[in-house]
């Protein structure tokens, strides 16, 4: 109910008491997470009205930063792997079962819709034949998802990926590279199959 006047919010709550109680419970959970993780030395912060309907499992030495009015549903796991790693989720985003693994930086723009996808800015293991050697190079590169992007279930977002504003990443797509704004992106490897019109009238 963010962005509403108190009077409007009260009228909605009186008409839909079950929904109002559910939202109030989720906001209370959000406040608890905002207190609990910093108390344990975990570098998590969130803006106003963090709403948690499911579970938020933050791990690692890096920073996790949520903007205002972020809604967390199902089990969301923003995990960092380095003290300098940063995961940022923009204002008004809905994060539903998303799993993050961050060695450097993952940035999610405002009003994103993220489902049960994996967003990984590192390969974890070297692609070289000597991958069991601790000195073998492991790829890591920042990920940027711009505002109003919808990432569907089972998608994989790999190191160095950038997805332009308003785009849609389809079910099971595996993204590696730079994708333009206003695009439908599908497949493995993921490709742009068409552009998105600005309105239904186009």
Secondary structure, DSSP 8 states (H G I E B T S, - for coil): -TT--HHHHHHHHHH-HHHHHHHHHHHHHHHHHHHHHHHTT-EEEE-TT-EESSEE--BSSSEEEE-TT-EEESEEEEEESSTT-EEEE-TT-EEES-EEEESSEEEE-TT-EE-S-EEESB-SS-SSTTTTSTTS---B--EEE-TT-EE-TT-EE-TT-EE-TT-EE-TT-EE-SEE-SSEEEETTTTEEEEE--SSTT-
